Amino acid sequence: MSYLFQAYSRWNIHIKQAKGTIAVDENGKTYLDFVQGIAVCNLGHCPDPVAAAIKKQLDDVWHVSNLFQNGLQETVAQKLANNSAGDLVFFCNSGAEANEAAIKLARKHTQKTKIITFQQSFHGRTYAGMAATGQEKIKHGFGPMLTGFHYLPYNEPDAFNELSDEEDIAAVMLETIQGEGGVIPASGEFLQEVQAFCRKKQALLIIDEVQTGIGRTGKAFGYQHEGLSPDIITVAKGLGSGFPVGAVIGKQDLSAAFSPGSHGTTFGGNMLAMAAANATLDIIFEKRFLDEVSEKGECLREELQSMLQFPLVKEIRGKGLIAGIECKKPVQPLIEELQTEGLLVLPAGPNVIRLLPPLTVEKHEITEAVEKLNNVFSRHSTVKQ
C-alpha cells in the first residue's frame, strides 16, 4: 500500500544516487539521464558549486520571509534582469506559480482581461495555468475554468486575423518551443507576428521560458534567438539546479501593478533558493558556457539525423539541448526499452521522445545516448529508409 495520492504514472525505477549526467538506481544500474528532473538540473545532478553555496547558506540563515530585506534576492534579480529584456523580478517557487503571477500582473497592469494562448501549449496546473493551457486533457474533471482565455493555432501567423477587432486583450502568452506539446519550435515569422500584434493592440507579450530558459537553447532565454522584447518572462526549472524556485521578470513600467500587498508568497525567494539560483546563474550565463551549449546542441541533432534514419522516425526537431524525435507510433514502448538500455528520456505527447540532457553533457555522452537510441529504433524498424 502507498500513502501517496496516485497522481503520477511512475516508472519502476528508484534513483538512489546521481551526479552529473549519471543516475544510479537502488540495484546499482547506471543510466545516462537525459531527463534531468524535466529540464531542471541544467548543470547536471548535484553540481559542486551549487552544492557548496547551499551548504554555506545552511549555516547562516534558511528563511526569514519577505517582510525583511534580502540582498541575495537583489543579486539574483540583477543577474536575471541584466541577461533579459526585463528590469524587475518577483520570486516564487515554481513555473506554475510564475505563470499565475504573470497572468495577474498582465491583467492588473492593462485593466483588460483576455489572454491569448495557443493550442497544445502548457502553462501549469493551477487554475490560471490550466486555463491558459491549450490542451483539454489537462483540464478534464476540474469543472469550470477561469474565463478570458482564447486559443489560437500555434505557428500560424495568419491566426491573428480573427482577432483584428478585439480590444480587450491584456496579453499574448506563449512558449518559443512547446515542450510538453511535442518539442515544437516557433518560427521566426510567427514570433515576430505575435510581437507586432501585441504592440498594435497595446497588449503585453508574455514568454513562458519555464522549460527553455536558463541556457537550455544556447542563449540565456529562448526568445533571444529571434530578437524579441517581451514585457514579461517566466522562469523556473533550471533556475535553481533542482532547488525549487521560480521567477517573473518584467519591464519597469509594470512596477505599479505589483505594489505592496498586491501579490505574495511565503516561501518565494527564500535564502536557500536564492543561494542555489545565484550559483547556477554564475555558471550558465557565461558566454563561453552558452556557446558550448549551442555547439553540443548541434552535435546532438546531427548525430540524431545521421543515426536515426528509420521509417519509424517522422521528424527530429529542437534547439540547443532540447530535442524531440517524433515517431509514427506511440513511443512509450521505446522509452521503456531505452531504460533497459540505460538511457532515461521523456515523452512529449504520445508520439514524441523528448531529450533533455544536462547543459554540461559531454559529446561522448551524446554519442553514447544516440547509439542507445539507434539500438532500440533498429529493433522497431527492420528496414532503413
LINRAJO-V362360 format. One record per pair of residues at least 4 apart in sequence whose C-alpha atoms are under 8 Angstrom apart, sorted by the first residue. I is the first residue (numbers start at 1). J is the second residue. Records with the same first field share a line. If there is no record, write none. Layout:
I: J ; J
This chain:
13: 25 ; 26
14: 25 ; 26
15: 23 ; 24 ; 25 ; 26
16: 23 ; 24 ; 25 ; 26
17: 23 ; 24 ; 25
18: 22 ; 23 ; 24 ; 45 ; 46
19: 23 ; 44 ; 45 ; 46 ; 47
20: 43 ; 44 ; 45 ; 46 ; 47 ; 358 ; 360 ; 361
21: 32 ; 33 ; 34 ; 36 ; 44 ; 45 ; 357 ; 358 ; 360 ; 361
22: 30 ; 31 ; 32 ; 33 ; 45
23: 30 ; 31 ; 32 ; 33
24: 28 ; 29 ; 30 ; 31
25: 29 ; 30
29: 342
30: 342
31: 339 ; 342 ; 343 ; 344
32: 342 ; 343 ; 344 ; 365 ; 369
33: 343 ; 344 ; 345 ; 357
34: 343 ; 344 ; 345 ; 346 ; 355 ; 356 ; 357 ; 358
35: 39 ; 344 ; 345 ; 346 ; 355 ; 356 ; 357
36: 40 ; 41 ; 42 ; 44 ; 45 ; 356 ; 357 ; 358
37: 41 ; 242
38: 237 ; 346 ; 356
39: 211 ; 216 ; 237 ; 238 ; 356 ; 357 ; 358
40: 237 ; 238 ; 239 ; 240 ; 241 ; 242
41: 45 ; 237 ; 238 ; 240 ; 241 ; 242 ; 358
42: 214 ; 215 ; 216 ; 238 ; 241 ; 357 ; 358 ; 359 ; 360
43: 47 ; 241 ; 280 ; 358 ; 359 ; 360
44: 241 ; 358 ; 359 ; 360 ; 361
45: 241
46: 50 ; 51 ; 241
47: 51 ; 241
48: 52
49: 53 ; 279 ; 280
50: 54 ; 241 ; 275 ; 276 ; 279 ; 280
51: 55 ; 276
52: 56
53: 57 ; 275 ; 276 ; 279
54: 58 ; 272 ; 275 ; 276
55: 59
56: 60
57: 61 ; 62 ; 271 ; 272 ; 275
58: 62 ; 272
61: 271
62: 270 ; 271 ; 272
63: 267 ; 270 ; 271 ; 272
64: 68 ; 270 ; 271
65: 266 ; 267 ; 270
66: 70 ; 266 ; 268 ; 269 ; 270
70: 74
71: 75
72: 76 ; 271 ; 274 ; 275 ; 278
73: 77 ; 269 ; 274
74: 78
75: 79 ; 278
76: 80 ; 274 ; 277 ; 278 ; 281
77: 81 ; 88 ; 89
78: 82
79: 83 ; 281
80: 84 ; 86 ; 89 ; 249
81: 85 ; 86 ; 87 ; 88 ; 89 ; 249
82: 86 ; 87
83: 220 ; 285
84: 220 ; 221
85: 229 ; 230 ; 231 ; 250 ; 251
86: 230 ; 231 ; 232 ; 233 ; 249 ; 250 ; 251 ; 252
87: 249 ; 250 ; 251 ; 252
88: 249 ; 250 ; 251 ; 252 ; 255
89: 247 ; 248 ; 249 ; 250
90: 247 ; 248 ; 249
91: 98 ; 245 ; 246 ; 247 ; 248 ; 268 ; 269
92: 97 ; 98 ; 245 ; 246 ; 247 ; 248 ; 265 ; 267 ; 268 ; 269
93: 97 ; 98 ; 236 ; 244 ; 245 ; 246 ; 247 ; 267 ; 268 ; 269
94: 98 ; 236 ; 237 ; 244 ; 245 ; 246 ; 247
95: 99 ; 123 ; 124 ; 210 ; 234 ; 235 ; 236 ; 237 ; 246 ; 247
96: 100 ; 123 ; 124 ; 125 ; 126 ; 129
97: 101 ; 126 ; 246
98: 102 ; 234 ; 235 ; 236 ; 246 ; 247 ; 248
99: 103 ; 123 ; 124 ; 129 ; 208 ; 234 ; 248
100: 104 ; 126 ; 128 ; 129
101: 105 ; 248 ; 263
102: 106 ; 206 ; 232 ; 233 ; 234 ; 248
103: 107 ; 115 ; 128
104: 108
105: 109 ; 254 ; 257 ; 258
106: 110 ; 170 ; 171 ; 204
107: 111 ; 112 ; 113 ; 170 ; 171
108: 112 ; 257
109: 254 ; 256 ; 257
110: 170 ; 203
111: 170
112: 168 ; 169 ; 170
113: 148 ; 168 ; 169 ; 170
114: 148 ; 149 ; 150 ; 168 ; 169 ; 170 ; 171
115: 132 ; 148 ; 149 ; 150 ; 169 ; 170 ; 171 ; 172 ; 173
116: 149 ; 150 ; 151 ; 152 ; 169 ; 171 ; 172 ; 173
117: 121 ; 132 ; 133 ; 134 ; 149 ; 150 ; 151 ; 152 ; 172 ; 173 ; 174
118: 133 ; 134 ; 150 ; 151 ; 152 ; 153 ; 154 ; 173 ; 174
119: 133 ; 134 ; 135 ; 151 ; 152 ; 153 ; 154
120: 133 ; 134 ; 135 ; 154 ; 178 ; 180 ; 181
121: 132 ; 133 ; 134 ; 135 ; 174 ; 175 ; 178 ; 180 ; 181
122: 129 ; 130 ; 132 ; 133 ; 134 ; 135 ; 178 ; 179 ; 180 ; 181
123: 129 ; 130 ; 132 ; 133 ; 208
124: 129 ; 130 ; 133
125: 129 ; 130 ; 138
126: 130
127: 131 ; 145 ; 146
128: 132 ; 145 ; 146
129: 133
130: 138 ; 139 ; 145
131: 139 ; 145 ; 146 ; 147 ; 149
132: 149
133: 138
134: 151
135: 139
136: 140
139: 143 ; 145
152: 159 ; 160
153: 159
154: 186
155: 186 ; 187 ; 190
156: 190
157: 189 ; 190 ; 193 ; 194
160: 164 ; 197
167: 201
169: 201 ; 203
170: 202 ; 203 ; 204
171: 198 ; 203 ; 204 ; 205 ; 206
172: 194 ; 198 ; 203 ; 204 ; 205 ; 206
173: 205 ; 206 ; 207 ; 208
174: 206 ; 207 ; 208
175: 186 ; 207 ; 208 ; 209
176: 185 ; 186 ; 191 ; 207 ; 208 ; 209 ; 212 ; 222 ; 223
177: 183 ; 184 ; 185 ; 186 ; 212 ; 222 ; 318
178: 182 ; 183 ; 184 ; 185 ; 186
179: 183 ; 184 ; 211 ; 348
180: 348 ; 349
181: 348 ; 349
182: 324 ; 326 ; 348 ; 349 ; 352 ; 354
183: 317 ; 318 ; 322 ; 323 ; 324 ; 348 ; 352 ; 354
184: 317 ; 318 ; 324
185: 317 ; 318 ; 319
186: 190 ; 191
187: 191
188: 192 ; 226
189: 193
190: 194
191: 195 ; 226 ; 228
192: 196 ; 226 ; 228
193: 197
194: 198 ; 205
195: 199 ; 205 ; 228 ; 230
196: 200
197: 201
198: 202 ; 203 ; 204 ; 205
199: 203 ; 204
204: 230 ; 231 ; 232
205: 230 ; 231 ; 232
206: 230 ; 231 ; 232 ; 233 ; 234
207: 223 ; 230 ; 232 ; 233 ; 234
208: 233 ; 234 ; 235
209: 213 ; 221 ; 222 ; 233 ; 234 ; 235 ; 236
210: 234 ; 235 ; 236 ; 237 ; 238
211: 216 ; 235 ; 236 ; 237 ; 238
212: 216 ; 217 ; 221 ; 222 ; 322
213: 217 ; 219 ; 220 ; 221 ; 222 ; 235 ; 236 ; 238
214: 219 ; 220 ; 221 ; 235 ; 238 ; 239 ; 281 ; 284 ; 285
215: 219 ; 220 ; 221 ; 222 ; 284 ; 285 ; 290 ; 293 ; 359
216: 220 ; 221 ; 222 ; 293 ; 320 ; 321 ; 322 ; 359
217: 221 ; 222 ; 293 ; 294 ; 297 ; 319 ; 320 ; 321 ; 322
218: 222 ; 290 ; 291 ; 292 ; 293 ; 294 ; 297 ; 319 ; 320 ; 321
219: 224 ; 225 ; 290 ; 291 ; 294
220: 224 ; 284 ; 285 ; 290
223: 227 ; 228
224: 228
231: 250 ; 251
232: 248 ; 249 ; 250 ; 251
233: 248 ; 249 ; 250
234: 246 ; 247 ; 248 ; 249
235: 239 ; 246 ; 247 ; 248
236: 240 ; 244 ; 245 ; 246 ; 247
237: 241 ; 242 ; 244 ; 245 ; 246
238: 242
239: 245 ; 246 ; 277 ; 280 ; 281
240: 244 ; 245 ; 273 ; 274 ; 276 ; 277 ; 280
241: 276 ; 277 ; 280
243: 273 ; 276
244: 273
245: 268 ; 269 ; 273 ; 277
246: 268
250: 254
251: 255
254: 258
255: 259
257: 262
258: 262 ; 263
259: 263
269: 273 ; 274
270: 274
271: 275
272: 276
273: 277
274: 278
275: 279
276: 280
277: 281
278: 282
279: 283
280: 284
281: 285
282: 286
283: 289
284: 289 ; 290
285: 289 ; 290
286: 290
287: 291
288: 292
289: 293
290: 294
291: 295
292: 296
293: 297 ; 320 ; 321 ; 359 ; 360
294: 298 ; 320 ; 321
295: 299 ; 320
296: 300 ; 320 ; 321 ; 362 ; 363
297: 301 ; 319 ; 320 ; 321 ; 322
298: 302 ; 320
299: 303 ; 363 ; 366
300: 304 ; 321 ; 366 ; 367
301: 305 ; 316 ; 317 ; 318 ; 323
302: 306
303: 307 ; 367 ; 370
304: 308 ; 316 ; 370
305: 309 ; 316
307: 370 ; 371 ; 374
308: 313 ; 373 ; 374 ; 377
309: 313 ; 384 ; 385
310: 377 ; 378 ; 381 ; 383 ; 384 ; 385
311: 381 ; 383 ; 384 ; 385
312: 327 ; 328 ; 329 ; 377 ; 380 ; 381
313: 325 ; 326 ; 327 ; 328
314: 325 ; 326 ; 327 ; 328
315: 325 ; 326 ; 327
316: 323 ; 324 ; 325 ; 326
317: 323 ; 324 ; 325
318: 322 ; 323 ; 324
319: 323
321: 355 ; 356 ; 357 ; 358 ; 359
322: 354 ; 355 ; 356 ; 357
323: 354 ; 355 ; 356
324: 348 ; 352 ; 353 ; 354 ; 355
325: 352 ; 353 ; 354
326: 351 ; 352 ; 353
327: 331 ; 351 ; 352 ; 353
328: 351
329: 350 ; 351
330: 350 ; 351 ; 352
331: 335 ; 347 ; 350 ; 351 ; 352 ; 353
332: 336 ; 347 ; 350
333: 337
334: 338 ; 376 ; 377
335: 339 ; 344 ; 345 ; 346 ; 347 ; 353
336: 340
337: 341 ; 376
338: 342 ; 343 ; 344 ; 345 ; 372 ; 373 ; 376
339: 343 ; 344 ; 345
341: 372
342: 372
343: 369 ; 372
345: 353 ; 354 ; 355 ; 356
346: 353 ; 354 ; 355
347: 351 ; 352 ; 353 ; 354
348: 352 ; 353 ; 354
357: 361
361: 365 ; 366
362: 366
363: 367
364: 368
365: 369
366: 370
367: 371
368: 372
369: 373
370: 374
371: 375
372: 376
373: 377
374: 378
375: 379
376: 380
377: 381
378: 382
